[in-house]
C-alpha cells in the first residue's frame, strides 16, 4: 500500500503550476502524451541532459508522440519523493540510485555492496546478464519500469576535516541515504548515521546536523557541497549504480511498438549518460579544487575494505545468498 508522506503531497502540489506552465511543444500528434520528468540537478548536469537526449531520440522515431516537461533542481523532491510520485502517477519518469529503490526491492542492494565492483566495466557486466534481468522484473512488480541501468560513478567520503583512516569516523554524525545497508556500512566504522534526503543535505551539514557524508564527485560539485564539507577522500567504496525508469501508470498507456522504441532509446541514452558521468567526474573534482576543496587519498585502503566486509555478511541473505555475491565478484 502506498503511503502519502507530507513531502509527497507537497511535491504533488508543486507539480500543478509546472504542468500548467507553457513548454516547448513538439509537432502535433493525434495522440500526444506529456511526460513529467523529475531531475535532482540542473540543466548542465548529466542527470538532466540525458532526458533531453531521450526526448530528441523519441521525437525522431515517434514524431509528436511525446512532450517532455523536465522539472530540474529537485523541485519535485528527493529520490524517495520522486519514487513515491511515480507510484502515484504524478511523476512519469526519472533516474534513481538503486539505494533508494531498494526500499521496494531489497535484492537491489547487491549492487550497493561496498568494495564489490572493481570499476565501471565490472558493474556493466554484472547488470547486463541474468542478475540485471531479475532485478528489472522485481522493480516492474513494484511499479518501476526500468529500461536500463546507469552508472553514477564511485561514491567517496566527504567531510569537514581530513579523514584518511576509518577510525577517524568514530563518533562522527554521518549523513546517509535512507537505506539499511548504508546505515550498516557507516555504523561498522563507528560513525553515527542519520538518514537525510539529498535535497536537505547542504543545510544539514552547514548547521551541524551532520559532520560527513558520502557521494559521487559529480553530485558533490552539483550541490556545491565543497562549501560545507571541503574534504573529499577518494575511497570509491561503492559504485553508485542506478536506473532509468518510467512509472507503470505511464508505461501502461503505450502500445507494444512504443514500449519497444522507448526501451531502445533509453538504452542508447544510458550509454550516453555513463559517458557524460565519466567526463563530469573529472570536471567535478577540478571544480571542487578550484572552489577551495581538497581531494585526498585514503590511508591503507585495505583497512576500509576489511571494515566493510561485515556488510557483505549481514546482507548476503537479503540479496539472495553469498553465492550471488561471489558470482558477481568473479565476473
N, C-alpha and C positions, 0 to 999 in steps of 0.2 A: 504494500500500500504506500502511495507516495505521500510524504509529509510536506506540508506547506509551511516553510520557515518564513520568518519576518522578512529576511533578505530576499527570498524568492518572490514574495508579494511586492516588495519594493522594486525588484527587477521588472516584474510584470507591469507595474505602474509606469516605470521609466520607459518601457517599450512603446507605450501608446503614442507619445509625441514623435518617436523615431519612425514608427510606421506611418504617421500622418505627414511626415516631412517629405518634401519633393526629393526624388532620387534621380539617378541617371537612367533614363528609360532606354531600353534596348528595342529593336524592331518589334512592332506589334505582332501578336500571335493570337490565334483563336483561343488558345489555352495557355496563358502566361501565368506562371506561379512566382510569387515573391518569396525569396528565402531571406529570413533574418539570420544573420551570421554573427556570432559573438567572437571578438578577439580581445585578448587581455592587453595587448600592446598597440603602439601607434602605427601609422602608415609606413614608416621607414623600416619596420622590423619584419622578419620572415613570417611571423605568425599572422600578419595581415596581408603581406604580399602574396602568400600562397592562395588566398581566396580570390584576389584579383586575377591570378593565373587561371584558377578553376573557372571563374566567370567567363574569361575570354575564350578558353578552350570549349566550354559548353556552347557559347554563342556561335562559334564556328561550326559546331556539329549539330546543334539544335537551335537554329536562329530564332530568337524571340521567345523561346520556351520558358526561360527563367530570367528573373530580375533579382539582382543581389542587393540587399541592404546590409552593409558590413558595419557593425557597431564596434568601435575601437576603444582602446584605453580602459578596458574593464568596466565600461558604462553599464553593462548588464550583470556585474558582479564577478566574483572569483570563479574558479573552475567548478566548485561544488554547486554554486548558484546556477551556473550555466547548465550543468548536467541536470539539475532539478528542472530547469526551464525546458530542456529538451524532452524530458519525460512528460512534462505537462503540455508540450506543443507550442510554447511561446517562443522558443528558440529552435531553429530548424537545422543548424549545422554549427560545428565548431571544431577546434582541436582540443585535446585534453591529454595530460600526462596519464600514464596507467596508474600512477599512485592514487589519483582522485577516483578513478573508475573502479579501483579495487574494493571500494565500499559496496559495490554491487556484484563484482566478480573477484572474489579473493584470490583465485588462481593467477590473476594478472601479476601478483606480487613476485612471481618467479623472475619477471623482467626487472624488478626493483632490488633484487638481492645485491648487497654490497660486494664489490670486487669480483663479481661473477663474469662480466664481459670484458674481454681484452681491449676491444676497440669497436668502432662503428661497423666494420665489416662483420665482426663476430655477431653483433646484435642483429644485423640484417639477415644473416644466415639462419639464425635461430627463429625469427618470426616469419621466414619465408616458407617454412615447412609445415608439418602436421601440428606443431605447437601453436603456431600463429592461427591456423585454421580453426583449431579447437577454441582458442580464446575469442576469435571473432564470433563464433556461434554462441558462446556463452554471453557475450555482450549483446548480440542481437536478441537473445531471450529476455534481456533486461531493457530493451527499447533503444539501444545504441547500435546503429548500423554502420559498421566500420568498413571503409573502403581500403584502407592500408595503414600500416604502422609507419611512424616517423621517428626521427632521432633528434632530440633537442641538444644533444651534446652531453659532456660529462658534468656532473654536479661537483662543486668544490665548496670548501668551508669558507664562510665569510664571518669576520669578527671585528670587534672594536679594538682589539690588540693582537699582536702577532701570536698565533698558536701553531706550533710545528710538531708538538708531541701530543698524543691522545690524553695523557694525564693532566694536561693544562686545561682540559674542558671540565674537570670535576667542579661541580657546584655552579657552573655557568648556566644561565637560563637560555635555552636553545629554541628558537622558533622552528617548528617542524610542519611539514604537510600533515593535514589531519588524517593520518594513516597509522595503524598499529605498528606496521613494520618500521616506519621512520622513527616512531617513538621508541621502539625497542633498540634500534641502532644507536641512537644518541644516549639512551639510558645505559647502554653497555659501556660507554666511555665515561660515565659518571656525571653527565650533564642532566639538566632538569628540562625535559621537553615541554613545550607549550604549543598547542595547535592554533595557528593564526592564519586566516586567509591571506593570500598573497597581496590582495589589494589593501590590506591593513598593515602590512609588514613594515613599511617605511616608518610610519608613525610609532609603531610599537618599539622599533629599535631606537628611534630618536628620543622617545620619552622614558627609556629604561625598562620597558616591559620585558624586553629580550636583550641578550648580550651578543648573540651569534645566530647564524642560520646556515643553511646550505642551499646552493642554487647554481644554475649554469652561468657562465660568464656573460653570455648574451642577455639573459634576463636580468642579471645584476646590473649591467650597464643600462638596459632599457628602463628599469625602475629607479635609476640613479642611486643605487644603494651604497655606492662608494662614498656618498656624503655622510652616511651614518655607520657603516661597517667598512672602513677603508682597507682592511687587510684581507686579501684573498689567498688562501692556502690551496695549492693545486693538488688536492687529494684525489680527485677523479674517482671518488668512491662508488658512485652509481652512474651507470649510463642511462641518462634520463630519456626513456622511450615514451612515446605517446601514440595517438591515433588521430586520423581524420575521420570524423563521424557525422552521421545525419540522424535526425530523430526519426523514430519509427512512424510517427504520425505524418511526417512529410514523405518518407520513403513509400508508404502505402498508397500515395496518390500517383505514383509513377507506374507506367506500363513496363513490360519486360525489356523492351528495347531501350527505354530511357534509363532504367536501372543499370543495364549493361554499359551504356555510354557514360553515365555519371561515375560508375565504378572505375572504368578505364581512365577517364580524365583525372579522377582523384589519385589513381595510382601513378600517373605521369607526374602529377603535382607533388606527390610525396617525394619523388626523386629530386625535383626542383627545390623543395623545402630543405631536404637534407644538404644539398649543395650550398644553399643560402646560409644554413646554420654553420657549416664549416667555415665559410668566409666571415660570417658575423662574429664567430668566437674569436678569431684573430683580431678583428677590428675592435671588439668589445674589451679585450684585455688591454689594448692600447688606449682606449677611451678611459678605462679605469686608471691607468697610469697617468695620463695627461691631466686628470682631474684630482690628482693628489693621492690616489690609492696606491697600495703596494701589492705586488704579486710575488708571493714567496713559495718556496718548496717545503714539503713536509720533511721532517727528520725521521729516518728509519720507517719507511712506508710499511715494512713487514709488521711493525707493531700495530699499525692501524688495521691491517688485514687480519691479523690474529684476533684482535678485539671484535671484529665484525663476524667472525665465524660462528659465534653464538646465535646470531640472527639466522644463519642457514639452518641450524639445528632446530630452532624454535618454529620456523615456518616451513619446514620440509613437508609435513603432512598437509598443511594448508594449500600448498601449491601442487600437490599431487604425489608427493613421495620423493625421497632422496634420489631415486633412480632418475627422475626428470632433471633434477639439478645436475647430476653427474653427466647425463646425456648432453645437456646444454654446454657444460664445461668442456666436454671433449670434442665439440664441433670444430 
